[in-house]
Amino acid sequence: MKCHKCRGSLEKTKTNKVFEDNILVENISAYRCKGCGELLFDEVSYNKTLKAIKSVKRKIPQKVLSKIKMVMA
């Protein structure tokens, strides 16, 4: 696989990413370009992560979620 930016080679890695509503997910599988450092996510893993975030957000009462957003803003 090659980087879409610089055509450098990619290496598999683990990284942390902040998603919507300031939700930090740690140790996500990704690919990092050895040339430019661009970070690319595997589509299947990324979609599973988004689905898990949505599931967790549904379990948090809206009242609590809005207070968390206010504190983080």
PDB file of N, CA, C and O in Angstrom:
ATOM      1  N   MET A   1       0.829  -1.175   0.000  1.00  0.00           N
ATOM      2  CA  MET A   1       0.000   0.000   0.000  1.00  0.00           C
ATOM      3  C   MET A   1       0.879   1.245   0.000  1.00  0.00           C
ATOM      4  O   MET A   1       1.939   1.271   0.625  1.00  0.00           O
ATOM      5  N   LYS A   2       0.432   2.262  -0.698  1.00  0.00           N
ATOM      6  CA  LYS A   2       1.182   3.513  -0.792  1.00  0.00           C
ATOM      7  C   LYS A   2       0.343   4.674  -0.279  1.00  0.00           C
ATOM      8  O   LYS A   2      -0.885   4.650  -0.355  1.00  0.00           O
ATOM      9  N   CYS A   3       1.013   5.678   0.237  1.00  0.00           N
ATOM     10  CA  CYS A   3       0.372   6.896   0.718  1.00  0.00           C
ATOM     11  C   CYS A   3      -0.248   7.639  -0.464  1.00  0.00           C
ATOM     12  O   CYS A   3       0.366   7.757  -1.525  1.00  0.00           O
ATOM     13  N   HIS A   4      -1.459   8.133  -0.272  1.00  0.00           N
ATOM     14  CA  HIS A   4      -2.127   8.879  -1.341  1.00  0.00           C
ATOM     15  C   HIS A   4      -1.559  10.285  -1.511  1.00  0.00           C
ATOM     16  O   HIS A   4      -1.808  10.925  -2.533  1.00  0.00           O
ATOM     17  N   LYS A   5      -0.793  10.784  -0.520  1.00  0.00           N
ATOM     18  CA  LYS A   5      -0.214  12.116  -0.610  1.00  0.00           C
ATOM     19  C   LYS A   5       1.154  12.114  -1.293  1.00  0.00           C
ATOM     20  O   LYS A   5       1.400  12.869  -2.233  1.00  0.00           O
ATOM     21  N   CYS A   6       2.052  11.229  -0.787  1.00  0.00           N
ATOM     22  CA  CYS A   6       3.432  11.296  -1.270  1.00  0.00           C
ATOM     23  C   CYS A   6       3.907   9.986  -1.920  1.00  0.00           C
ATOM     24  O   CYS A   6       5.041   9.886  -2.390  1.00  0.00           O
ATOM     25  N   ARG A   7       3.034   9.010  -1.934  1.00  0.00           N
ATOM     26  CA  ARG A   7       3.351   7.684  -2.510  1.00  0.00           C
ATOM     27  C   ARG A   7       4.386   6.918  -1.678  1.00  0.00           C
ATOM     28  O   ARG A   7       4.954   5.935  -2.152  1.00  0.00           O
ATOM     29  N   GLY A   8       4.631   7.361  -0.449  1.00  0.00           N
ATOM     30  CA  GLY A   8       5.545   6.659   0.460  1.00  0.00           C
ATOM     31  C   GLY A   8       4.927   5.363   0.947  1.00  0.00           C
ATOM     32  O   GLY A   8       3.725   5.151   0.786  1.00  0.00           O
ATOM     33  N   SER A   9       5.725   4.501   1.535  1.00  0.00           N
ATOM     34  CA  SER A   9       5.204   3.229   2.032  1.00  0.00           C
ATOM     35  C   SER A   9       4.551   3.420   3.403  1.00  0.00           C
ATOM     36  O   SER A   9       4.929   4.303   4.173  1.00  0.00           O
ATOM     37  N   LEU A  10       3.572   2.577   3.680  1.00  0.00           N
ATOM     38  CA  LEU A  10       2.808   2.670   4.920  1.00  0.00           C
ATOM     39  C   LEU A  10       3.195   1.546   5.859  1.00  0.00           C
ATOM     40  O   LEU A  10       3.496   0.431   5.432  1.00  0.00           O
ATOM     41  N   GLU A  11       3.182   1.859   7.159  1.00  0.00           N
ATOM     42  CA  GLU A  11       3.423   0.835   8.159  1.00  0.00           C
ATOM     43  C   GLU A  11       2.239   0.800   9.121  1.00  0.00           C
ATOM     44  O   GLU A  11       1.683   1.838   9.478  1.00  0.00           O
ATOM     45  N   LYS A  12       1.862  -0.410   9.534  1.00  0.00           N
ATOM     46  CA  LYS A  12       0.746  -0.567  10.453  1.00  0.00           C
ATOM     47  C   LYS A  12       1.173  -0.076  11.834  1.00  0.00           C
ATOM     48  O   LYS A  12       2.290  -0.326  12.287  1.00  0.00           O
ATOM     49  N   THR A  13       0.247   0.631  12.492  1.00  0.00           N
ATOM     50  CA  THR A  13       0.535   1.200  13.802  1.00  0.00           C
ATOM     51  C   THR A  13      -0.743   1.272  14.620  1.00  0.00           C
ATOM     52  O   THR A  13      -1.822   0.949  14.124  1.00  0.00           O
ATOM     53  N   LYS A  14      -0.626   1.686  15.845  1.00  0.00           N
ATOM     54  CA  LYS A  14      -1.768   1.973  16.716  1.00  0.00           C
ATOM     55  C   LYS A  14      -1.683   3.453  17.063  1.00  0.00           C
ATOM     56  O   LYS A  14      -0.593   3.989  17.262  1.00  0.00           O
ATOM     57  N   THR A  15      -2.831   4.106  17.134  1.00  0.00           N
ATOM     58  CA  THR A  15      -2.850   5.530  17.443  1.00  0.00           C
ATOM     59  C   THR A  15      -4.074   5.880  18.260  1.00  0.00           C
ATOM     60  O   THR A  15      -4.972   5.055  18.428  1.00  0.00           O
ATOM     61  N   ASN A  16      -4.114   7.078  18.760  1.00  0.00           N
ATOM     62  CA  ASN A  16      -5.277   7.613  19.464  1.00  0.00           C
ATOM     63  C   ASN A  16      -5.927   8.651  18.563  1.00  0.00           C
ATOM     64  O   ASN A  16      -5.242   9.338  17.806  1.00  0.00           O
ATOM     65  N   LYS A  17      -7.251   8.766  18.645  1.00  0.00           N
ATOM     66  CA  LYS A  17      -7.964   9.744  17.820  1.00  0.00           C
ATOM     67  C   LYS A  17      -9.119  10.321  18.613  1.00  0.00           C
ATOM     68  O   LYS A  17      -9.835   9.603  19.311  1.00  0.00           O
ATOM     69  N   VAL A  18      -9.290  11.635  18.494  1.00  0.00           N
ATOM     70  CA  VAL A  18     -10.427  12.310  19.102  1.00  0.00           C
ATOM     71  C   VAL A  18     -11.515  12.412  18.042  1.00  0.00           C
ATOM     72  O   VAL A  18     -11.300  12.953  16.958  1.00  0.00           O
ATOM     73  N   PHE A  19     -12.694  11.877  18.378  1.00  0.00           N
ATOM     74  CA  PHE A  19     -13.836  11.900  17.475  1.00  0.00           C
ATOM     75  C   PHE A  19     -14.791  13.015  17.893  1.00  0.00           C
ATOM     76  O   PHE A  19     -14.484  13.803  18.788  1.00  0.00           O
ATOM     77  N   GLU A  20     -15.939  13.074  17.246  1.00  0.00           N
ATOM     78  CA  GLU A  20     -16.936  14.095  17.556  1.00  0.00           C
ATOM     79  C   GLU A  20     -17.267  14.103  19.046  1.00  0.00           C
ATOM     80  O   GLU A  20     -17.161  13.080  19.724  1.00  0.00           O
ATOM     81  N   ASP A  21     -17.655  15.232  19.527  1.00  0.00           N
ATOM     82  CA  ASP A  21     -17.988  15.441  20.939  1.00  0.00           C
ATOM     83  C   ASP A  21     -16.812  15.162  21.868  1.00  0.00           C
ATOM     84  O   ASP A  21     -17.008  14.799  23.027  1.00  0.00           O
ATOM     85  N   ASN A  22     -15.595  15.330  21.365  1.00  0.00           N
ATOM     86  CA  ASN A  22     -14.373  15.164  22.160  1.00  0.00           C
ATOM     87  C   ASN A  22     -14.233  13.780  22.787  1.00  0.00           C
ATOM     88  O   ASN A  22     -13.753  13.653  23.914  1.00  0.00           O
ATOM     89  N   ILE A  23     -14.646  12.756  22.068  1.00  0.00           N
ATOM     90  CA  ILE A  23     -14.510  11.384  22.554  1.00  0.00           C
ATOM     91  C   ILE A  23     -13.173  10.842  22.084  1.00  0.00           C
ATOM     92  O   ILE A  23     -12.920  10.726  20.885  1.00  0.00           O
ATOM     93  N   LEU A  24     -12.318  10.513  23.047  1.00  0.00           N
ATOM     94  CA  LEU A  24     -10.991   9.981  22.744  1.00  0.00           C
ATOM     95  C   LEU A  24     -11.063   8.463  22.680  1.00  0.00           C
ATOM     96  O   LEU A  24     -11.530   7.812  23.615  1.00  0.00           O
ATOM     97  N   VAL A  25     -10.599   7.908  21.575  1.00  0.00           N
ATOM     98  CA  VAL A  25     -10.500   6.457  21.423  1.00  0.00           C
ATOM     99  C   VAL A  25      -9.017   6.133  21.280  1.00  0.00           C
ATOM    100  O   VAL A  25      -8.321   6.700  20.438  1.00  0.00           O
ATOM    101  N   GLU A  26      -8.549   5.217  22.114  1.00  0.00           N
ATOM    102  CA  GLU A  26      -7.137   4.863  22.131  1.00  0.00           C
ATOM    103  C   GLU A  26      -6.887   3.542  21.413  1.00  0.00           C
ATOM    104  O   GLU A  26      -7.768   2.687  21.323  1.00  0.00           O
ATOM    105  N   ASN A  27      -5.673   3.398  20.909  1.00  0.00           N
ATOM    106  CA  ASN A  27      -5.195   2.153  20.275  1.00  0.00           C
ATOM    107  C   ASN A  27      -6.018   1.711  19.074  1.00  0.00           C
ATOM    108  O   ASN A  27      -6.384   0.541  18.964  1.00  0.00           O
ATOM    109  N   ILE A  28      -6.309   2.644  18.178  1.00  0.00           N
ATOM    110  CA  ILE A  28      -6.996   2.313  16.931  1.00  0.00           C
ATOM    111  C   ILE A  28      -5.955   1.873  15.911  1.00  0.00           C
ATOM    112  O   ILE A  28      -4.900   2.494  15.787  1.00  0.00           O
ATOM    113  N   SER A  29      -6.250   0.809  15.186  1.00  0.00           N
ATOM    114  CA  SER A  29      -5.354   0.356  14.122  1.00  0.00           C
ATOM    115  C   SER A  29      -5.361   1.387  12.996  1.00  0.00           C
ATOM    116  O   SER A  29      -6.415   1.881  12.595  1.00  0.00           O
ATOM    117  N   ALA A  30      -4.185   1.698  12.499  1.00  0.00           N
ATOM    118  CA  ALA A  30      -4.055   2.671  11.415  1.00  0.00           C
ATOM    119  C   ALA A  30      -2.776   2.378  10.649  1.00  0.00           C
ATOM    120  O   ALA A  30      -1.993   1.505  11.024  1.00  0.00           O
ATOM    121  N   TYR A  31      -2.581   3.123   9.572  1.00  0.00           N
ATOM    122  CA  TYR A  31      -1.359   3.051   8.785  1.00  0.00           C
ATOM    123  C   TYR A  31      -0.733   4.437   8.778  1.00  0.00           C
ATOM    124  O   TYR A  31      -1.417   5.432   8.534  1.00  0.00           O
ATOM    125  N   ARG A  32       0.572   4.504   9.046  1.00  0.00           N
ATOM    126  CA  ARG A  32       1.300   5.778   9.025  1.00  0.00           C
ATOM    127  C   ARG A  32       2.311   5.740   7.885  1.00  0.00           C
ATOM    128  O   ARG A  32       3.045   4.766   7.720  1.00  0.00           O
ATOM    129  N   CYS A  33       2.337   6.815   7.104  1.00  0.00           N
ATOM    130  CA  CYS A  33       3.278   6.913   5.992  1.00  0.00           C
ATOM    131  C   CYS A  33       4.679   7.143   6.552  1.00  0.00           C
ATOM    132  O   CYS A  33       4.885   8.003   7.409  1.00  0.00           O
ATOM    133  N   LYS A  34       5.629   6.369   6.062  1.00  0.00           N
ATOM    134  CA  LYS A  34       7.021   6.528   6.484  1.00  0.00           C
ATOM    135  C   LYS A  34       7.633   7.800   5.903  1.00  0.00           C
ATOM    136  O   LYS A  34       8.624   8.309   6.425  1.00  0.00           O
ATOM    137  N   GLY A  35       7.043   8.313   4.825  1.00  0.00           N
ATOM    138  CA  GLY A  35       7.582   9.506   4.174  1.00  0.00           C
ATOM    139  C   GLY A  35       7.079  10.802   4.779  1.00  0.00           C
ATOM    140  O   GLY A  35       7.874  11.626   5.230  1.00  0.00           O
ATOM    141  N   CYS A  36       5.751  10.993   4.793  1.00  0.00           N
ATOM    142  CA  CYS A  36       5.198  12.280   5.227  1.00  0.00           C
ATOM    143  C   CYS A  36       4.475  12.221   6.573  1.00  0.00           C
ATOM    144  O   CYS A  36       4.095  13.261   7.112  1.00  0.00           O
ATOM    145  N   GLY A  37       4.282  11.028   7.118  1.00  0.00           N
ATOM    146  CA  GLY A  37       3.633  10.899   8.413  1.00  0.00           C
ATOM    147  C   GLY A  37       2.111  10.887   8.363  1.00  0.00           C
ATOM    148  O   GLY A  37       1.458  10.798   9.403  1.00  0.00           O
ATOM    149  N   GLU A  38       1.540  10.976   7.164  1.00  0.00           N
ATOM    150  CA  GLU A  38       0.080  10.941   7.008  1.00  0.00           C
ATOM    151  C   GLU A  38      -0.479   9.691   7.692  1.00  0.00           C
ATOM    152  O   GLU A  38       0.110   8.613   7.609  1.00  0.00           O
ATOM    153  N   LEU A  39      -1.607   9.844   8.361  1.00  0.00           N
ATOM    154  CA  LEU A  39      -2.239   8.750   9.075  1.00  0.00           C
ATOM    155  C   LEU A  39      -3.484   8.321   8.316  1.00  0.00           C
ATOM    156  O   LEU A  39      -4.350   9.146   8.021  1.00  0.00           O
ATOM    157  N   LEU A  40      -3.578   7.042   8.001  1.00  0.00           N
ATOM    158  CA  LEU A  40      -4.721   6.498   7.271  1.00  0.00           C
ATOM    159  C   LEU A  40      -5.355   5.393   8.099  1.00  0.00           C
ATOM    160  O   LEU A  40      -4.657   4.575   8.699  1.00  0.00           O
ATOM    161  N   PHE A  41      -6.688   5.375   8.130  1.00  0.00           N
ATOM    162  CA  PHE A  41      -7.401   4.365   8.893  1.00  0.00           C
ATOM    163  C   PHE A  41      -7.991   3.308   7.967  1.00  0.00           C
ATOM    164  O   PHE A  41      -8.449   3.607   6.864  1.00  0.00           O
ATOM    165  N   ASP A  42      -7.967   2.076   8.439  1.00  0.00           N
ATOM    166  CA  ASP A  42      -8.618   0.985   7.736  1.00  0.00           C
ATOM    167  C   ASP A  42     -10.127   1.232   7.804  1.00  0.00           C
ATOM    168  O   ASP A  42     -10.672   1.463   8.883  1.00  0.00           O
ATOM    169  N   GLU A  43     -10.798   1.182   6.655  1.00  0.00           N
ATOM    170  CA  GLU A  43     -12.221   1.532   6.586  1.00  0.00           C
ATOM    171  C   GLU A  43     -13.084   0.672   7.507  1.00  0.00           C
ATOM    172  O   GLU A  43     -13.979   1.190   8.175  1.00  0.00           O
ATOM    173  N   VAL A  44     -12.827  -0.625   7.550  1.00  0.00           N
ATOM    174  CA  VAL A  44     -13.631  -1.534   8.368  1.00  0.00           C
ATOM    175  C   VAL A  44     -13.454  -1.211   9.851  1.00  0.00           C
ATOM    176  O   VAL A  44     -14.441  -1.088  10.576  1.00  0.00           O
ATOM    177  N   SER A  45     -12.217  -1.073  10.307  1.00  0.00           N
ATOM    178  CA  SER A  45     -11.949  -0.753  11.716  1.00  0.00           C
ATOM    179  C   SER A  45     -12.525   0.607  12.087  1.00  0.00           C
ATOM    180  O   SER A  45     -13.100   0.770  13.163  1.00  0.00           O
ATOM    181  N   TYR A  46     -12.372   1.575  11.204  1.00  0.00           N
ATOM    182  CA  TYR A  46     -12.867   2.923  11.463  1.00  0.00           C
ATOM    183  C   TYR A  46     -14.387   2.917  11.621  1.00  0.00           C
ATOM    184  O   TYR A  46     -14.923   3.539  12.538  1.00  0.00           O
ATOM    185  N   ASN A  47     -15.077   2.212  10.722  1.00  0.00           N
ATOM    186  CA  ASN A  47     -16.535   2.141  10.798  1.00  0.00           C
ATOM    187  C   ASN A  47     -17.001   1.418  12.060  1.00  0.00           C
ATOM    188  O   ASN A  47     -18.009   1.804  12.651  1.00  0.00           O
ATOM    189  N   LYS A  48     -16.285   0.376  12.480  1.00  0.00           N
ATOM    190  CA  LYS A  48     -16.620  -0.322  13.725  1.00  0.00           C
ATOM    191  C   LYS A  48     -16.461   0.618  14.914  1.00  0.00           C
ATOM    192  O   LYS A  48     -17.274   0.604  15.838  1.00  0.00           O
ATOM    193  N   THR A  49     -15.417   1.428  14.885  1.00  0.00           N
ATOM    194  CA  THR A  49     -15.174   2.388  15.963  1.00  0.00           C
ATOM    195  C   THR A  49     -16.304   3.414  16.028  1.00  0.00           C
ATOM    196  O   THR A  49     -16.797   3.721  17.113  1.00  0.00           O
ATOM    197  N   LEU A  50     -16.716   3.945  14.877  1.00  0.00           N
ATOM    198  CA  LEU A  50     -17.815   4.916  14.847  1.00  0.00           C
ATOM    199  C   LEU A  50     -19.103   4.304  15.373  1.00  0.00           C
ATOM    200  O   LEU A  50     -19.854   4.953  16.100  1.00  0.00           O
ATOM    201  N   LYS A  51     -19.357   3.052  15.006  1.00  0.00           N
ATOM    202  CA  LYS A  51     -20.554   2.352  15.470  1.00  0.00           C
ATOM    203  C   LYS A  51     -20.513   2.182  16.991  1.00  0.00           C
ATOM    204  O   LYS A  51     -21.528   2.370  17.662  1.00  0.00           O
ATOM    205  N   ALA A  52     -19.353   1.830  17.533  1.00  0.00           N
ATOM    206  CA  ALA A  52     -19.211   1.667  18.985  1.00  0.00           C
ATOM    207  C   ALA A  52     -19.431   2.996  19.712  1.00  0.00           C
ATOM    208  O   ALA A  52     -20.064   3.030  20.767  1.00  0.00           O
ATOM    209  N   ILE A  53     -18.910   4.086  19.150  1.00  0.00           N
ATOM    210  CA  ILE A  53     -19.102   5.415  19.754  1.00  0.00           C
ATOM    211  C   ILE A  53     -20.585   5.764  19.794  1.00  0.00           C
ATOM    212  O   ILE A  53     -21.083   6.237  20.815  1.00  0.00           O
ATOM    213  N   LYS A  54     -21.290   5.536  18.699  1.00  0.00           N
ATOM    214  CA  LYS A  54     -22.725   5.825  18.655  1.00  0.00           C
ATOM    215  C   LYS A  54     -23.483   5.005  19.690  1.00  0.00           C
ATOM    216  O   LYS A  54     -24.406   5.503  20.333  1.00  0.00           O
ATOM    217  N   SER A  55     -23.094   3.761  19.844  1.00  0.00           N
ATOM    218  CA  SER A  55     -23.735   2.887  20.821  1.00  0.00           C
ATOM    219  C   SER A  55     -23.532   3.403  22.248  1.00  0.00           C
ATOM    220  O   SER A  55     -24.465   3.414  23.051  1.00  0.00           O
ATOM    221  N   VAL A  56     -22.317   3.824  22.548  1.00  0.00           N
ATOM    222  CA  VAL A  56     -22.018   4.348  23.882  1.00  0.00           C
ATOM    223  C   VAL A  56     -22.783   5.654  24.114  1.00  0.00           C
ATOM    224  O   VAL A  56     -23.337   5.868  25.192  1.00  0.00           O
ATOM    225  N   LYS A  57     -22.812   6.521  23.106  1.00  0.00           N
ATOM    226  CA  LYS A  57     -23.498   7.808  23.257  1.00  0.00           C
ATOM    227  C   LYS A  57     -24.988   7.620  23.508  1.00  0.00           C
ATOM    228  O   LYS A  57     -25.595   8.413  24.227  1.00  0.00           O
ATOM    229  N   ARG A  58     -25.590   6.578  22.925  1.00  0.00           N
ATOM    230  CA  ARG A  58     -27.010   6.314  23.143  1.00  0.00           C
ATOM    231  C   ARG A  58     -27.291   5.925  24.591  1.00  0.00           C
ATOM    232  O   ARG A  58     -28.392   6.145  25.095  1.00  0.00           O
ATOM    233  N   LYS A  59     -26.301   5.351  25.251  1.00  0.00           N
ATOM    234  CA  LYS A  59     -26.479   4.887  26.629  1.00  0.00           C
ATOM    235  C   LYS A  59     -26.281   5.994  27.658  1.00  0.00           C
ATOM    236  O   LYS A  59     -26.658   5.842  28.820  1.00  0.00           O
ATOM    237  N   ILE A  60     -25.692   7.105  27.231  1.00  0.00           N
ATOM    238  CA  ILE A  60     -25.464   8.228  28.141  1.00  0.00           C
ATOM    239  C   ILE A  60     -26.682   9.149  28.070  1.00  0.00           C
ATOM    240  O   ILE A  60     -27.040   9.617  26.989  1.00  0.00           O
ATOM    241  N   PRO A  61     -27.313   9.411  29.197  1.00  0.00           N
ATOM    242  CA  PRO A  61     -28.473  10.313  29.177  1.00  0.00           C
ATOM    243  C   PRO A  61     -28.106  11.670  28.579  1.00  0.00           C
ATOM    244  O   PRO A  61     -27.020  12.188  28.840  1.00  0.00           O
ATOM    245  N   GLN A  62     -28.992  12.239  27.790  1.00  0.00           N
ATOM    246  CA  GLN A  62     -28.743  13.514  27.108  1.00  0.00           C
ATOM    247  C   GLN A  62     -28.377  14.610  28.105  1.00  0.00           C
ATOM    248  O   GLN A  62     -27.548  15.472  27.809  1.00  0.00           O
ATOM    249  N   LYS A  63     -28.988  14.578  29.274  1.00  0.00           N
ATOM    250  CA  LYS A  63     -28.708  15.568  30.309  1.00  0.00           C
ATOM    251  C   LYS A  63     -27.226  15.523  30.707  1.00  0.00           C
ATOM    252  O   LYS A  63     -26.592  16.569  30.851  1.00  0.00           O
ATOM    253  N   VAL A  64     -26.684  14.334  30.880  1.00  0.00           N
ATOM    254  CA  VAL A  64     -25.285  14.160  31.252  1.00  0.00           C
ATOM    255  C   VAL A  64     -24.382  14.545  30.086  1.00  0.00           C
ATOM    256  O   VAL A  64     -23.377  15.229  30.278  1.00  0.00           O
ATOM    257  N   LEU A  65     -24.735  14.107  28.871  1.00  0.00           N
ATOM    258  CA  LEU A  65     -23.937  14.401  27.681  1.00  0.00           C
ATOM    259  C   LEU A  65     -23.821  15.904  27.464  1.00  0.00           C
ATOM    260  O   LEU A  65     -22.746  16.389  27.111  1.00  0.00           O
ATOM    261  N   SER A  66     -24.897  16.647  27.664  1.00  0.00           N
ATOM    262  CA  SER A  66     -24.841  18.101  27.461  1.00  0.00           C
ATOM    263  C   SER A  66     -23.950  18.760  28.510  1.00  0.00           C
ATOM    264  O   SER A  66     -23.271  19.739  28.202  1.00  0.00           O
ATOM    265  N   LYS A  67     -23.935  18.250  29.738  1.00  0.00           N
ATOM    266  CA  LYS A  67     -23.061  18.805  30.774  1.00  0.00           C
ATOM    267  C   LYS A  67     -21.600  18.535  30.441  1.00  0.00           C
ATOM    268  O   LYS A  67     -20.739  19.385  30.671  1.00  0.00           O
ATOM    269  N   ILE A  68     -21.322  17.358  29.902  1.00  0.00           N
ATOM    270  CA  ILE A  68     -19.946  17.016  29.502  1.00  0.00           C
ATOM    271  C   ILE A  68     -19.491  17.970  28.402  1.00  0.00           C
ATOM    272  O   ILE A  68     -18.367  18.471  28.447  1.00  0.00           O
ATOM    273  N   LYS A  69     -20.337  18.225  27.425  1.00  0.00           N
ATOM    274  CA  LYS A  69     -19.995  19.134  26.329  1.00  0.00           C
ATOM    275  C   LYS A  69     -19.699  20.534  26.867  1.00  0.00           C
ATOM    276  O   LYS A  69     -18.763  21.192  26.410  1.00  0.00           O
ATOM    277  N   MET A  70     -20.498  20.991  27.841  1.00  0.00           N
ATOM    278  CA  MET A  70     -20.309  22.337  28.399  1.00  0.00           C
ATOM    279  C   MET A  70     -18.960  22.434  29.108  1.00  0.00           C
ATOM    280  O   MET A  70     -18.274  23.448  28.983  1.00  0.00           O
ATOM    281  N   VAL A  71     -18.576  21.415  29.838  1.00  0.00           N
ATOM    282  CA  VAL A  71     -17.313  21.427  30.573  1.00  0.00           C
ATOM    283  C   VAL A  71     -16.140  21.428  29.616  1.00  0.00           C
ATOM    284  O   VAL A  71     -15.125  22.073  29.879  1.00  0.00           O
ATOM    285  N   MET A  72     -16.264  20.710  28.503  1.00  0.00           N
ATOM    286  CA  MET A  72     -15.149  20.574  27.573  1.00  0.00           C
ATOM    287  C   MET A  72     -15.041  21.758  26.628  1.00  0.00           C
ATOM    288  O   MET A  72     -14.002  21.930  25.990  1.00  0.00           O
ATOM    289  N   ALA A  73     -16.055  22.564  26.517  1.00  0.00           N
ATOM    290  CA  ALA A  73     -16.028  23.681  25.563  1.00  0.00           C
ATOM    291  C   ALA A  73     -15.108  24.786  26.014  1.00  0.00           C
ATOM    292  O   ALA A  73     -14.972  25.797  25.325  1.00  0.00           O
TER     293      ALA A  73
END
